[in-house]
Amino acid sequence: MSEPASVADVHALALAMPHVTLVHGPKGNAVYQVGGKSFVFFRTPQPDAADPVTGERYTDVIMFWVESEEDKDALVRDPSTPFFTTPRFDGHLSVLLRGADLGRLSRDELAEIVQDAWLSRASHRRRDRWLAEHPVR
């Protein structure tokens, strides 16, 4: 198992994927896109993700796109993973993760999540090319 994942790893892994563009949201938050489609999105504080005791909005939520509802359910329902969702994202093919919880994942596990997010949003041509170049996953 590799070292624990960090926020810096999210940025590095997302930028390492081919044809990636980094854009910034209206509040300066990083949004990684492939072909104009977001696959990793650093959210601004929102009311749907807040501390249950204080009500303070989390400032470190990262959204990762997933391929299917089954993939989303598998990540969110597995108590060993730090992924979550909120009712706001019902029907949206993404999972949420707090930056504070990244250390619960290894860098290798995070790499797989970022790669899968990219694959879920890349064009078929780009996806097929990347998979042909990276056959062992």
Backbone as ProteinMPNN parsed JSONL, in Angstrom:
{"seq_chain_A": "MSEPASVADVHALALAMPHVTLVHGPKGNAVYQVGGKSFVFFRTPQPDAADPVTGERYTDVIMFWVESEEDKDALVRDPSTPFFTTPRFDGHLSVLLRGADLGRLSRDELAEIVQDAWLSRASHRRRDRWLAEHPVR", "coords_chain_A": {"N_chain_A": [[0.846, -1.184, 0.0], [0.467, 2.223, -0.778], [1.645, 5.48, 0.339], [-0.372, 7.654, 2.52], [-3.042, 9.514, 1.016], [-3.264, 12.925, -0.189], [-4.441, 16.359, -0.431], [-2.825, 17.692, -2.251], [-2.081, 15.524, -3.805], [-4.491, 14.959, -5.133], [-4.695, 17.147, -6.901], [-2.289, 16.768, -8.399], [-2.655, 14.178, -9.489], [-5.002, 14.513, -11.009], [-4.153, 16.423, -12.883], [-2.279, 14.898, -14.199], [-3.616, 13.245, -15.918], [-4.505, 12.693, -19.375], [-5.233, 15.372, -21.708], [-6.344, 17.263, -19.987], [-7.875, 20.089, -18.573], [-7.485, 22.759, -16.386], [-9.734, 24.688, -14.784], [-11.18, 27.509, -13.129], [-13.674, 27.973, -10.713], [-16.272, 30.436, -9.99], [-15.547, 31.34, -7.473], [-12.903, 30.837, -7.319], [-12.329, 28.158, -6.968], [-10.833, 25.018, -7.794], [-11.404, 23.24, -10.789], [-11.288, 20.371, -12.569], [-11.2, 19.361, -15.885], [-12.068, 17.317, -18.706], [-12.256, 17.421, -22.095], [-14.055, 19.539, -21.804], [-15.753, 18.67, -19.831], [-16.351, 18.331, -16.43], [-14.468, 16.401, -14.085], [-13.203, 16.167, -11.645], [-13.877, 18.171, -8.935], [-13.477, 20.868, -6.91], [-15.395, 21.811, -4.376], [-17.173, 24.757, -3.333], [-18.036, 25.976, -0.041], [-21.1, 24.566, 0.951], [-24.598, 24.33, 1.881], [-25.477, 21.679, 2.031], [-23.459, 20.063, 2.91], [-22.272, 19.88, 5.841], [-21.001, 20.338, 9.191], [-22.434, 18.142, 11.468], [-22.902, 18.82, 14.124], [-22.185, 21.542, 14.659], [-23.177, 22.839, 12.428], [-21.629, 24.222, 10.718], [-20.477, 24.888, 7.485], [-18.678, 22.611, 5.468], [-15.474, 23.272, 4.223], [-13.86, 21.901, 2.55], [-14.697, 20.048, 0.582], [-14.586, 17.69, -1.99], [-15.587, 16.768, -5.21], [-16.023, 13.843, -7.078], [-16.543, 12.431, -10.196], [-18.361, 9.498, -11.157], [-18.74, 6.344, -12.876], [-21.216, 4.989, -12.86], [-24.429, 4.553, -11.237], [-24.279, 2.3, -9.667], [-21.54, 2.146, -9.122], [-21.291, 4.47, -7.608], [-22.974, 3.874, -5.405], [-21.55, 1.691, -4.354], [-19.174, 2.885, -3.434], [-20.141, 4.786, -1.584], [-21.65, 3.321, 0.246], [-19.877, 1.577, 1.414], [-18.459, 1.131, 4.459], [-15.758, 1.336, 4.964], [-14.699, 3.264, 3.365], [-14.152, 6.816, 2.86], [-16.062, 8.191, 1.417], [-19.019, 10.057, 0.57], [-22.418, 11.15, 0.06], [-25.073, 13.477, -0.64], [-28.564, 14.331, -0.273], [-28.969, 16.269, -2.228], [-27.448, 15.391, -4.331], [-28.708, 13.164, -5.322], [-29.235, 10.946, -7.922], [-27.193, 12.093, -9.352], [-24.17, 11.382, -10.893], [-21.828, 11.15, -9.024], [-19.487, 11.264, -6.287], [-18.756, 12.457, -2.999], [-16.061, 13.789, -1.056], [-14.325, 14.66, 1.809], [-11.525, 16.806, 2.103], [-10.144, 16.603, 4.473], [-10.418, 13.947, 5.046], [-8.914, 12.55, 3.243], [-6.554, 11.2, 3.937], [-7.412, 8.74, 4.754], [-7.416, 7.217, 2.556], [-5.148, 5.474, 0.421], [-2.471, 6.735, -1.63], [-2.43, 5.296, -3.999], [-5.049, 4.239, -4.054], [-6.488, 6.629, -4.286], [-5.505, 7.462, -6.774], [-6.726, 5.594, -8.446], [-9.413, 6.338, -8.118], [-9.405, 8.947, -9.195], [-8.575, 8.378, -11.816], [-10.725, 6.753, -12.635], [-12.758, 8.657, -12.465], [-11.974, 10.428, -14.485], [-12.121, 8.678, -16.681], [-14.88, 8.271, -16.712], [-15.846, 10.591, -17.804], [-14.43, 11.285, -20.075], [-14.164, 11.379, -23.69], [-15.253, 8.674, -25.84], [-13.209, 7.916, -27.605], [-10.871, 9.012, -26.419], [-10.982, 7.714, -23.981], [-10.825, 4.98, -24.766], [-8.275, 4.972, -25.928], [-6.674, 5.615, -23.696], [-7.194, 3.43, -22.001], [-6.166, 1.36, -23.581], [-3.477, 1.973, -23.446], [-2.981, 1.598, -20.784], [-3.344, -1.165, -19.69], [-3.334, -2.815, -17.395], [-5.089, -2.674, -14.521]], "CA_chain_A": [[0.0, 0.0, 0.0], [1.258, 3.453, -0.862], [1.477, 6.453, 1.421], [-1.707, 8.255, 2.568], [-3.336, 10.525, 0.002], [-3.376, 14.304, 0.265], [-5.062, 17.277, -1.389], [-1.842, 17.906, -3.312], [-2.169, 14.358, -4.689], [-5.67, 15.112, -5.995], [-4.306, 18.062, -7.967], [-1.265, 16.145, -9.239], [-3.227, 13.045, -10.226], [-5.945, 15.021, -12.012], [-3.365, 17.057, -13.95], [-1.5, 13.875, -14.903], [-4.437, 12.578, -16.923], [-4.365, 13.388, -20.654], [-6.235, 16.32, -22.218], [-6.999, 17.892, -18.841], [-7.858, 21.535, -18.431], [-7.822, 23.26, -15.058], [-10.446, 25.958, -14.789], [-11.519, 27.933, -11.775], [-15.045, 28.409, -10.513], [-16.41, 31.858, -9.688], [-14.904, 31.665, -6.189], [-11.516, 30.406, -7.403], [-12.169, 26.732, -6.712], [-10.284, 24.249, -8.909], [-12.277, 22.312, -11.496], [-10.525, 19.654, -13.589], [-12.088, 18.957, -16.961], [-11.583, 16.644, -19.904], [-13.219, 17.7, -23.157], [-15.061, 20.473, -21.307], [-16.59, 18.022, -18.81], [-15.69, 18.218, -15.127], [-14.36, 15.059, -13.498], [-12.856, 16.431, -10.247], [-14.391, 19.52, -8.695], [-13.337, 21.308, -5.525], [-16.612, 22.571, -4.103], [-17.212, 25.841, -2.359], [-18.905, 25.552, 1.069], [-22.517, 24.472, 0.598], [-25.404, 23.92, 3.043], [-25.749, 20.241, 2.066], [-22.321, 19.359, 3.498], [-21.932, 20.696, 7.009], [-20.776, 19.634, 10.444], [-23.743, 17.85, 12.058], [-23.021, 19.415, 15.461], [-22.116, 23.011, 14.627], [-23.843, 23.38, 11.246], [-20.646, 24.938, 9.897], [-20.283, 24.262, 6.178], [-17.34, 22.102, 5.186], [-14.77, 24.07, 3.215], [-12.878, 21.037, 1.884], [-15.376, 18.941, -0.102], [-14.158, 17.439, -3.37], [-16.524, 15.916, -5.931], [-15.437, 12.974, -8.097], [-17.553, 11.763, -11.003], [-18.285, 8.039, -11.228], [-19.289, 5.793, -14.114], [-22.595, 4.504, -12.763], [-25.085, 4.595, -9.924], [-23.75, 1.155, -8.919], [-20.226, 2.544, -8.615], [-21.534, 5.451, -6.553], [-23.492, 3.156, -4.237], [-20.486, 0.862, -3.777], [-18.253, 3.745, -2.691], [-20.817, 5.476, -0.483], [-22.168, 2.362, 1.234], [-18.781, 0.834, 2.035], [-18.04, 1.903, 5.643], [-14.306, 1.493, 5.026], [-14.285, 4.405, 2.54], [-14.605, 8.11, 3.381], [-16.943, 8.85, 0.454], [-20.403, 10.281, 0.979], [-23.258, 11.914, -0.853], [-26.147, 14.179, 0.046], [-29.776, 14.278, -1.1], [-28.809, 17.179, -3.371], [-26.786, 14.667, -5.411], [-29.467, 11.994, -5.75], [-29.313, 10.885, -9.371], [-25.989, 12.675, -9.949], [-23.124, 10.364, -10.877], [-20.641, 11.651, -8.339], [-19.35, 11.047, -4.847], [-18.101, 13.553, -2.307], [-15.014, 13.388, -0.122], [-13.69, 15.803, 2.477], [-10.07, 16.818, 2.07], [-9.678, 16.152, 5.791], [-10.492, 12.484, 5.1], [-8.091, 11.944, 2.197], [-5.572, 10.309, 4.54], [-7.995, 7.392, 4.909], [-7.134, 6.52, 1.303], [-3.748, 5.488, -0.005], [-2.3, 7.472, -2.885], [-2.829, 4.379, -5.07], [-6.517, 4.21, -4.097], [-6.917, 7.914, -4.836], [-5.188, 7.451, -8.207], [-7.783, 4.828, -9.117], [-10.634, 7.156, -8.092], [-9.223, 10.032, -10.153], [-8.589, 7.774, -13.151], [-12.105, 6.352, -12.941], [-13.516, 9.89, -12.695], [-11.585, 10.878, -15.827], [-12.697, 7.733, -17.643], [-16.335, 8.432, -16.761], [-16.191, 11.847, -18.474], [-13.68, 11.43, -21.327], [-14.813, 10.859, -24.898], [-14.976, 7.243, -26.066], [-11.911, 7.818, -28.267], [-9.829, 9.245, -25.408], [-11.092, 6.629, -23.002], [-10.301, 3.75, -25.365], [-6.826, 5.129, -26.086], [-6.039, 5.534, -22.374], [-7.302, 2.043, -21.531], [-5.217, 0.536, -24.368], [-2.129, 2.277, -22.973], [-2.902, 1.23, -19.358], [-4.196, -2.353, -19.628], [-3.4, -3.452, -16.076], [-5.686, -1.752, -13.543]], "C_chain_A": [[0.887, 1.241, 0.0], [0.949, 4.363, 0.317], [0.069, 7.046, 1.399], [-1.849, 9.377, 1.537], [-3.468, 11.903, 0.631], [-4.084, 15.14, -0.802], [-4.104, 17.545, -2.54], [-1.855, 16.746, -4.305], [-3.369, 14.456, -5.625], [-5.31, 15.997, -7.182], [-3.325, 17.398, -8.935], [-1.832, 15.018, -10.089], [-4.193, 13.512, -11.308], [-5.186, 15.639, -13.183], [-2.571, 16.049, -14.772], [-2.302, 13.144, -15.971], [-4.354, 13.369, -18.232], [-5.537, 14.327, -20.958], [-6.999, 17.032, -21.105], [-6.809, 19.403, -18.893], [-8.242, 21.859, -16.998], [-8.499, 24.608, -15.247], [-10.774, 26.295, -13.342], [-12.951, 28.408, -11.743], [-15.078, 29.878, -10.136], [-15.753, 32.273, -8.375], [-13.472, 31.146, -6.144], [-11.273, 28.933, -7.166], [-11.712, 26.007, -7.979], [-11.323, 23.278, -9.454], [-11.44, 21.688, -12.605], [-11.499, 19.083, -14.606], [-11.331, 18.175, -18.025], [-12.651, 16.86, -20.966], [-14.345, 18.62, -22.709], [-15.993, 19.901, -20.26], [-15.792, 17.87, -17.522], [-15.604, 16.764, -14.704], [-13.904, 15.114, -12.048], [-13.147, 17.907, -10.012], [-14.233, 19.838, -7.218], [-14.505, 22.246, -5.232], [-16.355, 23.757, -3.176], [-18.125, 25.377, -1.221], [-20.385, 25.647, 0.683], [-23.316, 23.979, 1.799], [-25.662, 22.418, 3.13], [-24.601, 19.43, 2.664], [-21.785, 20.207, 4.647], [-21.723, 19.807, 8.227], [-22.119, 19.395, 11.121], [-23.956, 18.491, 13.428], [-23.113, 20.943, 15.377], [-22.909, 23.63, 13.479], [-22.897, 24.142, 10.333], [-20.406, 24.165, 8.597], [-18.839, 23.812, 6.008], [-16.721, 22.912, 4.052], [-13.86, 23.219, 2.332], [-13.496, 19.86, 1.128], [-14.94, 18.887, -1.568], [-15.157, 16.469, -3.993], [-15.756, 15.14, -7.006], [-16.58, 12.332, -8.882], [-17.293, 10.269, -10.993], [-19.004, 7.573, -12.483], [-20.782, 5.477, -14.022], [-23.142, 4.679, -11.346], [-24.579, 3.448, -9.044], [-22.382, 1.484, -8.328], [-20.373, 3.52, -7.457], [-21.987, 4.744, -5.275], [-22.394, 2.341, -3.554], [-19.536, 1.711, -2.943], [-18.904, 4.345, -1.453], [-21.239, 4.504, 0.619], [-21.077, 1.577, 1.962], [-18.26, 1.638, 3.229], [-16.528, 2.089, 5.747], [-13.808, 2.664, 4.163], [-14.829, 5.704, 3.127], [-15.586, 8.843, 2.463], [-18.355, 8.999, 1.006], [-21.155, 10.985, -0.135], [-24.281, 12.648, 0.0], [-27.385, 14.087, -0.832], [-29.709, 15.19, -2.328], [-28.219, 16.453, -4.577], [-27.467, 13.354, -5.768], [-29.602, 12.044, -7.266], [-28.122, 11.507, -10.085], [-24.862, 11.662, -9.81], [-21.819, 10.929, -10.322], [-20.675, 11.236, -6.882], [-18.589, 12.232, -4.278], [-17.089, 12.99, -1.316], [-14.451, 14.654, 0.498], [-12.176, 15.674, 2.358], [-9.481, 16.303, 3.368], [-9.658, 14.632, 5.901], [-9.634, 11.788, 4.052], [-7.077, 10.956, 2.744], [-6.096, 8.912, 4.813], [-7.816, 6.562, 3.644], [-5.63, 6.504, 1.085], [-3.667, 6.313, -1.293], [-2.708, 6.595, -4.069], [-4.353, 4.296, -5.192], [-7.07, 5.507, -4.693], [-6.651, 7.975, -6.338], [-6.269, 6.707, -8.98], [-9.08, 5.625, -9.179], [-10.546, 8.273, -9.13], [-9.254, 9.485, -11.584], [-9.994, 7.367, -13.551], [-12.982, 7.568, -13.204], [-13.237, 10.41, -14.1], [-12.227, 9.993, -16.887], [-14.208, 7.904, -17.801], [-16.759, 9.651, -17.572], [-15.484, 12.045, -19.818], [-14.492, 10.888, -22.499], [-14.45, 9.386, -25.061], [-13.596, 7.056, -26.678], [-10.782, 7.986, -27.252], [-9.812, 8.128, -24.37], [-10.463, 5.347, -23.541], [-8.787, 3.81, -25.522], [-6.134, 4.968, -24.732], [-6.071, 4.102, -21.853], [-6.349, 1.119, -22.279], [-3.784, 0.758, -23.878], [-1.907, 1.872, -21.516], [-3.751, -0.024, -19.11], [-4.328, -2.995, -18.251], [-3.9, -2.432, -15.081], [-6.082, -2.511, -12.332]], "O_chain_A": [[1.911, 1.299, 0.681], [0.113, 4.058, 1.168], [-0.619, 6.959, 0.382], [-0.891, 10.088, 1.234], [-3.746, 12.035, 1.823], [-4.297, 14.685, -1.926], [-4.531, 17.617, -3.692], [-1.664, 16.95, -5.504], [-3.272, 14.074, -6.792], [-5.583, 15.647, -8.33], [-3.511, 17.46, -10.151], [-1.523, 14.916, -11.276], [-4.2, 12.963, -12.41], [-5.533, 15.409, -14.341], [-2.229, 16.322, -15.922], [-1.723, 12.491, -16.839], [-4.155, 14.584, -18.205], [-6.668, 14.102, -20.526], [-8.173, 17.365, -21.27], [-5.733, 19.91, -19.211], [-9.202, 21.308, -16.46], [-7.917, 25.544, -15.796], [-10.654, 25.455, -12.45], [-13.396, 29.146, -12.621], [-14.029, 30.503, -9.978], [-15.438, 33.449, -8.191], [-12.887, 31.024, -5.068], [-10.124, 28.492, -7.162], [-12.141, 26.332, -9.085], [-12.02, 22.593, -8.706], [-10.939, 22.394, -13.481], [-12.477, 18.421, -14.259], [-10.127, 18.346, -18.216], [-13.816, 16.52, -20.759], [-15.473, 18.493, -23.186], [-16.932, 20.575, -19.837], [-14.682, 17.339, -17.533], [-16.53, 15.984, -14.927], [-14.191, 14.191, -11.286], [-12.725, 18.773, -10.778], [-14.797, 19.149, -6.369], [-14.583, 23.345, -5.782], [-15.44, 23.743, -2.353], [-18.921, 24.461, -1.424], [-20.849, 26.662, 0.164], [-22.77, 23.28, 2.653], [-26.03, 21.924, 4.196], [-24.754, 18.232, 2.902], [-20.972, 21.111, 4.459], [-22.205, 18.676, 8.283], [-22.875, 20.344, 11.331], [-25.1, 18.68, 13.843], [-24.013, 21.552, 15.956], [-23.274, 24.804, 13.538], [-23.312, 24.652, 9.292], [-20.166, 22.958, 8.609], [-17.902, 24.531, 6.354], [-17.374, 23.197, 3.049], [-13.167, 23.748, 1.463], [-12.889, 18.793, 1.041], [-14.929, 19.894, -2.275], [-15.527, 15.47, -3.378], [-14.95, 15.707, -7.743], [-17.488, 11.751, -8.288], [-16.155, 9.824, -10.842], [-19.783, 8.318, -13.078], [-21.524, 5.672, -14.984], [-22.397, 4.92, -10.396], [-24.461, 3.598, -7.828], [-22.096, 1.146, -7.18], [-19.672, 3.415, -6.451], [-21.447, 4.989, -4.196], [-22.314, 2.304, -2.326], [-19.134, 1.298, -1.855], [-18.284, 4.406, -0.39], [-21.184, 4.845, 1.801], [-21.331, 0.981, 3.009], [-17.682, 2.709, 3.044], [-16.062, 2.911, 6.536], [-12.63, 3.017, 4.223], [-15.851, 5.696, 3.813], [-15.907, 10.005, 2.714], [-18.822, 8.182, 1.8], [-20.573, 11.365, -1.151], [-24.343, 12.459, 1.214], [-27.271, 13.794, -2.023], [-30.331, 14.903, -3.351], [-28.458, 16.85, -5.717], [-26.872, 12.515, -6.446], [-30.027, 13.053, -7.828], [-28.049, 11.451, -11.313], [-24.627, 11.14, -8.72], [-20.851, 11.151, -11.049], [-21.721, 10.907, -6.323], [-17.866, 12.923, -4.996], [-17.235, 11.877, -0.809], [-14.136, 15.611, -0.208], [-11.617, 14.586, 2.494], [-8.441, 15.644, 3.367], [-8.96, 14.083, 6.753], [-9.626, 10.559, 3.98], [-6.766, 9.966, 2.08], [-5.317, 7.997, 5.076], [-8.037, 5.351, 3.653], [-4.924, 7.415, 1.516], [-4.677, 6.553, -1.955], [-3.272, 7.098, -5.041], [-4.888, 4.285, -6.301], [-8.0, 5.485, -5.499], [-7.48, 8.483, -7.093], [-6.68, 7.147, -10.053], [-9.776, 5.589, -10.194], [-11.505, 8.518, -9.862], [-9.891, 10.07, -12.46], [-10.412, 7.607, -14.684], [-13.856, 7.525, -14.07], [-14.16, 10.788, -14.821], [-12.8, 10.482, -17.861], [-14.751, 7.706, -18.888], [-17.914, 9.739, -17.989], [-15.899, 12.887, -20.613], [-15.382, 10.055, -22.328], [-13.467, 8.91, -24.493], [-12.882, 6.125, -26.305], [-9.843, 7.19, -27.23], [-8.752, 7.669, -23.944], [-9.667, 4.704, -22.857], [-8.094, 2.822, -25.281], [-5.126, 4.268, -24.628], [-5.074, 3.616, -21.319], [-5.784, 0.198, -21.688], [-2.972, -0.166, -23.895], [-0.765, 1.809, -21.062], [-4.757, 0.038, -18.404], [-5.33, -3.651, -17.969], [-3.227, -1.435, -14.817], [-6.606, -1.928, -11.383]]}, "name": "protein", "num_of_chains": 1, "seq": "MSEPASVADVHALALAMPHVTLVHGPKGNAVYQVGGKSFVFFRTPQPDAADPVTGERYTDVIMFWVESEEDKDALVRDPSTPFFTTPRFDGHLSVLLRGADLGRLSRDELAEIVQDAWLSRASHRRRDRWLAEHPVR"}
